[in-house]
Amino acid sequence: DGRKIKELLLENRHLWRAVIIHGNEFLLLRELENDIWMADTIYILARDGSESQLEELVNENFEADEVHWVRDEMALVLFRNTENYLEQNPPPVLSVWWD
């Protein structure tokens, strides 16, 4: 339920810094004309120290098929950044996926 997820994310804005909704590009293009966004993955950039609260919110409310933290080198790939700070402190990104 996309509307419910949007509302929960906005109500809990204090837990995250950014959200990216991703879907299959071809399905996305097919459905955009009908004002439908076919997404199967959300990446949530957590605020420092809010990881456990954010994960709990997602697990209890999003009915996702898979929820996991993207860490280390994979987090750097998401940011496409090679700055020393990020290499030593990759940001916490929660991946939420539906089949």
Secondary structure, 3 states (H helix, E strand, C coil): CHHHHHHHHHHCHHHEEEEEEECCHHHHHHHHCCCCCCCCEEEEEECCCCHHHHHHHHHHHCCCCEEEEECHHHHHHHHCCCCHHHHHCCCCEEEEECC
